[in-house]
Amino acid sequence: MREYRAWFSFYSEEWGNFDDVAYTVQADNPFDAREKAWPIWNQYIDSKFQSCVKLYAVTWNPDPLNAGDYFYSQAADIKQAVGHIENVDIPNDRIGSRDKTSYNNMQKHYYLGALQTVDDIAQDLYAGKGIVPPSVYEELHYAQELCYELEYGEPFNALQNKIEQAKKWDQHGYLFDIRDLFKHGYISLNGETVLFKEQFGRNGIYPVYNDLDDSEYKYISRWERQIRVNGIKNLQPIDESGVIQNSANHMLYDGQFLLVNPDHFHKDFHTPENMIWTTSEDVMNITGTFTGEFQADNVITGKKALFRRNDFSGVLRPDIVARYNFEDLKAEYAAANHTLVSDMEDTAAEDENEP
């Protein structure tokens, strides 16, 4: 047993971007490490605010006396770098509209070239000596497990043949077939498309996805379809879908934008300008277990009031917050109310001067 690093990519509901994190796992091999990594991820409070979670790589420090382990480890490090680009850099580029597509593609091709170099060196030195192509070391292990899920027959034989040929460094498409199987979740066997994606869930044979239906497009589209709010007249009510899941019970409220729960208040709080509040500057440590009252400021009207945690539906998602320029809205509200007060004072003065 030794130390492995399990790499998870995810969309951070708290920060509104894609990121990754590595957890240390004690395991017998990288396949065992994948199994043990998911319970470790579950233990951390941050996991409650992460979506589109993917265990995209496992890396480790190689045994210097084991040639196979050395090459497999090198390939795993390179694939982790590729995975970071695919699961973090590219989605973030789409969110931020930074137009780094060319740079990301260049970096990705650089690492894929390095991966091919590792394969070439390993083949020159150790082909036929028990070492399989490092670029598909993990994939070959899981492909064999998937093969056992098939009923014995033509599809089973076809996949088994692809596995055996890939192990022999066959360059006639077999290596690419194995790679594509784990990239797309399906493979063509004797002209028939066989789907394996259901086995890629965290409880499946190849435990990669926390939720097979949770795609990155869902979170990218939040930003791509975002509509800016220009002026108080365009304010619209926000329902609970606009808050971060689990934030009401677990997230620190300090400095966050909070959506008021209208069920707890008088109808005056049901207006759009009274929806969003933030904790006052001197308020600290409003944790999930906080039970007292704390002061919060309305980000548009500037009003102050005392609240309890359950007076809010939760913390607003970053993509929702990004729709608003609160300084402009606050200035517009203040100007409108100043004009209203001035008009009322002028009317009162006129009434006093009437004979």
C-alpha positions in Angstrom: 0.0 0.0 0.0 1.2 3.5 -0.9 0.1 7.1 -1.4 -1.9 8.2 -4.4 -3.4 11.5 -5.5 -7.0 11.4 -6.6 -7.9 14.5 -8.8 -11.4 15.8 -8.8 -12.7 18.5 -11.1 -15.9 20.3 -10.3 -18.0 23.4 -10.8 -17.8 25.6 -7.7 -21.3 26.9 -6.9 -19.7 29.2 -4.4 -17.3 30.9 -6.8 -19.0 30.4 -10.1 -16.1 28.7 -12.0 -14.6 25.3 -12.6 -11.7 24.1 -10.5 -10.0 20.9 -9.3 -8.5 19.5 -6.1 -6.4 16.5 -5.2 -7.0 14.3 -2.2 -4.4 11.9 -0.8 -5.4 8.2 -0.8 -3.7 5.2 0.7 -4.3 2.3 -1.7 -2.8 -0.8 -3.2 -2.9 0.4 -6.8 -4.5 3.3 -8.8 -7.7 1.3 -9.4 -8.1 0.8 -5.6 -7.3 4.5 -5.1 -10.3 5.4 -7.4 -12.6 3.3 -5.2 -11.4 4.8 -2.0 -11.3 8.4 -3.2 -15.1 9.0 -3.4 -15.7 8.5 0.4 -12.9 10.9 1.1 -14.4 13.5 -1.2 -17.7 13.1 0.6 -16.2 13.9 4.0 -15.3 17.5 3.0 -17.9 20.3 3.6 -16.9 21.9 0.3 -18.3 18.9 -1.6 -21.8 20.2 -0.7 -21.2 23.2 -2.9 -19.7 21.4 -5.9 -21.5 20.2 -9.0 -20.4 18.4 -12.2 -17.9 16.4 -10.1 -15.5 14.2 -11.9 -12.7 12.0 -10.7 -10.6 12.6 -13.7 -7.1 11.3 -12.8 -5.1 9.4 -10.3 -1.3 10.1 -10.0 1.5 8.7 -7.8 5.2 8.8 -7.3 6.7 5.8 -9.0 8.9 3.0 -7.7 12.3 3.9 -9.2 13.2 0.2 -9.4 10.1 -0.8 -11.4 10.2 0.3 -15.0 6.5 -0.4 -15.7 5.5 1.6 -12.7 7.7 4.5 -13.7 6.2 4.7 -17.2 2.7 4.3 -16.0 3.2 7.1 -13.5 4.7 9.4 -16.1 1.7 8.8 -18.4 -0.7 9.4 -15.4 0.9 12.8 -14.7 0.6 13.8 -18.3 -3.0 12.7 -18.5 -3.8 14.7 -15.4 -2.4 17.8 -17.1 -4.6 17.1 -20.1 -7.6 16.5 -17.8 -7.0 19.8 -16.1 -7.2 21.6 -19.5 -10.3 19.7 -20.6 -12.2 19.9 -17.3 -11.1 23.3 -15.9 -9.4 25.6 -18.3 -11.6 25.1 -21.4 -14.9 25.4 -19.5 -13.7 28.5 -17.6 -12.7 30.0 -20.9 -16.2 29.7 -22.1 -17.6 31.2 -18.9 -15.2 34.1 -18.9 -15.2 34.7 -22.7 -11.4 35.1 -22.5 -10.9 33.5 -25.9 -8.0 31.3 -24.9 -9.1 28.5 -27.2 -5.9 28.5 -29.2 -3.7 28.5 -26.2 -5.6 25.7 -24.5 -5.5 23.6 -27.6 -1.8 24.2 -28.0 -1.2 23.1 -24.4 -3.3 20.1 -24.8 -1.6 19.0 -28.0 1.8 19.5 -26.3 0.9 17.1 -23.5 -0.6 14.6 -25.9 2.6 14.7 -27.8 4.5 14.1 -24.6 2.2 11.1 -23.9 3.0 9.6 -27.2 6.7 10.1 -26.5 6.3 8.1 -23.3 4.6 5.3 -25.2 7.3 5.3 -27.9 10.2 5.1 -25.3 8.4 2.3 -23.3 7.7 0.4 -26.5 11.4 0.6 -27.7 12.7 -0.6 -24.3 10.1 -2.9 -23.0 7.5 -4.1 -25.6 7.0 -7.8 -25.3 8.4 -7.8 -21.7 5.1 -7.5 -19.8 4.6 -3.7 -20.1 1.5 -2.4 -21.8 1.2 1.0 -23.5 1.4 3.5 -20.6 -1.1 5.9 -22.3 -3.9 3.3 -21.9 -2.7 1.5 -18.7 -5.8 2.4 -16.7 -8.1 2.1 -19.7 -7.0 -1.5 -20.4 -7.7 -2.5 -16.9 -11.2 -1.1 -16.9 -11.9 -2.3 -20.5 -11.2 -5.9 -19.3 -13.7 -5.3 -16.4 -16.3 -4.0 -18.9 -15.7 -6.9 -21.2 -16.7 -9.3 -18.4 -20.1 -7.5 -18.3 -20.9 -8.6 -21.8 -22.5 -11.9 -22.5 -20.1 -14.4 -24.2 -20.5 -14.0 -27.9 -19.4 -11.8 -30.8 -19.3 -8.5 -28.9 -17.4 -10.1 -26.0 -14.9 -11.6 -28.5 -14.5 -8.3 -30.4 -13.8 -6.3 -27.3 -11.4 -8.9 -25.9 -9.6 -8.9 -29.3 -9.2 -5.1 -29.2 -7.8 -5.3 -25.6 -5.3 -8.0 -26.5 -4.1 -6.2 -29.6 -3.8 -2.9 -27.7 -1.7 -4.7 -25.1 0.6 -5.8 -27.9 1.1 -2.1 -29.0 -1.0 -2.7 -32.1 -1.2 0.6 -34.0 -4.1 -0.3 -36.3 -6.7 1.7 -34.4 -7.0 -0.6 -31.3 -5.2 1.9 -29.0 -7.5 4.7 -30.2 -10.6 2.5 -29.9 -9.7 1.9 -26.2 -9.1 5.6 -25.6 -12.3 6.6 -27.3 -14.3 4.1 -25.3 -13.5 6.0 -22.0 -13.8 9.4 -23.6 -17.2 8.9 -25.1 -18.7 5.9 -23.1 -19.3 3.7 -26.1 -17.4 1.5 -28.6 -18.2 -0.1 -32.0 -18.0 -3.9 -31.9 -18.7 -5.8 -35.1 -20.6 -2.9 -36.5 -22.8 -2.6 -33.3 -22.5 0.4 -30.9 -22.2 -0.9 -27.3 -22.9 1.7 -24.6 -21.0 1.6 -21.3 -21.6 5.1 -20.0 -23.8 3.8 -17.2 -20.7 2.0 -15.8 -18.8 5.3 -15.5 -20.8 6.5 -12.4 -19.1 6.6 -9.0 -20.6 3.2 -8.2 -19.8 1.7 -11.5 -16.9 -0.3 -12.9 -15.1 2.9 -14.0 -15.9 5.4 -11.1 -15.5 8.8 -12.7 -18.7 10.8 -12.5 -20.6 11.7 -9.4 -23.8 12.2 -11.4 -23.9 10.9 -15.0 -26.6 13.5 -15.9 -24.8 16.5 -14.5 -23.0 18.0 -17.5 -20.7 21.1 -17.6 -22.9 22.7 -20.2 -25.6 23.3 -17.6 -23.2 25.6 -15.7 -21.6 27.2 -18.7 -25.0 28.1 -20.0 -25.9 30.0 -16.8 -23.2 32.5 -17.8 -23.7 32.4 -21.5 -27.4 33.2 -21.2 -27.0 35.8 -18.5 -29.0 39.0 -18.9 -27.8 42.1 -17.2 -30.3 44.1 -15.1 -30.3 47.7 -16.1 -32.3 49.9 -13.7 -34.7 49.3 -10.9 -37.6 49.1 -13.2 -36.2 45.9 -14.7 -35.8 44.1 -11.3 -37.5 40.8 -11.3 -38.3 38.5 -8.3 -35.7 35.7 -7.7 -36.9 32.3 -6.6 -35.0 29.7 -4.6 -33.5 28.2 -7.7 -31.2 31.2 -7.7 -29.5 30.2 -4.4 -26.6 27.8 -3.9 -27.8 24.4 -3.0 -27.2 23.5 0.7 -26.0 27.1 1.4 -28.9 27.9 3.8 -27.8 25.2 6.3 -24.0 25.0 5.7 -22.4 28.0 4.1 -20.8 30.9 6.0 -23.0 34.0 5.5 -20.3 36.6 6.1 -20.1 39.0 3.2 -22.4 36.9 1.0 -25.4 38.1 -1.0 -28.4 36.6 0.6 -31.9 36.0 -0.8 -34.6 36.9 1.7 -37.3 34.3 2.4 -40.5 36.2 1.7 -42.6 33.7 3.7 -40.9 35.0 6.9 -41.8 38.7 6.4 -44.5 41.3 5.8 -45.6 41.8 2.1 -43.3 44.9 2.0 -40.4 42.4 1.7 -41.9 40.8 -1.4 -40.8 43.6 -3.7 -37.8 43.1 -6.0 -35.7 45.9 -4.3 -36.0 44.1 -1.0 -34.9 40.7 -2.1 -31.1 40.9 -1.7 -29.2 41.6 1.5 -25.7 41.2 2.8 -24.2 41.0 6.3 -23.1 44.3 7.8 -19.4 45.1 7.9 -19.0 44.3 11.6 -20.9 41.0 11.4 -18.7 37.9 11.5 -18.8 34.1 11.8 -22.4 33.6 10.8 -21.9 29.8 10.4 -24.5 27.1 9.7 -24.9 26.5 13.4 -25.4 30.2 14.3 -28.8 30.7 16.1 -28.8 34.3 17.1 -29.7 37.5 15.3 -27.4 39.5 13.1 -27.6 42.8 11.2 -27.8 42.9 7.4 -27.9 45.7 4.8 -30.2 45.9 1.8 -27.8 46.2 -1.2 -30.3 48.4 -3.1 -32.2 50.5 -0.6 -29.4 50.7 2.0 -31.8 49.8 4.8 -30.6 47.8 7.8 -32.5 45.2 9.8 -31.9 42.3 12.2 -32.3 38.7 10.9 -31.8 35.1 11.7 -30.2 32.6 9.3 -33.6 31.0 8.4 -34.9 34.4 7.4 -32.9 33.8 4.2 -33.4 31.2 1.5 -29.6 31.0 1.1 -26.7 32.5 -0.7 -27.2 33.7 -4.2 -25.3 32.0 -7.0 -22.4 34.0 -8.4 -24.0 34.0 -11.9 -27.1 35.6 -10.5 -25.1 38.2 -8.6 -23.2 39.1 -11.7 -26.4 40.3 -13.3 -26.5 43.3 -11.1 -24.5 46.5 -10.6 -25.5 47.2 -7.0 -23.8 50.5 -6.8 -25.7 51.9 -9.8 -29.0 50.4 -8.5 -28.4 51.9 -5.0 -27.6 55.3 -6.5 -30.7 55.2 -8.7 -32.9 54.2 -5.7 -31.4 57.0 -3.5 -31.9 59.6 -6.3 -35.5 58.5 -6.9 -36.4 58.6 -3.2 -34.6 62.0 -2.7 -36.7 63.4 -5.5 -39.8 61.8 -3.9 -39.0 63.3 -0.5 -38.3 66.8 -2.1 -41.6 66.7 -3.9 -43.5 65.8 -0.7 -41.7 68.6 1.1 -42.6 71.1 -1.6 -46.2 70.0 -1.6 -46.4 70.4 2.2 -44.9 73.9 2.0 -47.4 74.9 -0.7 -50.2 73.7 1.5 -48.9 75.7 4.4 -48.8 78.9 2.3 -52.3 78.6 1.0 -54.6 81.2 2.6 
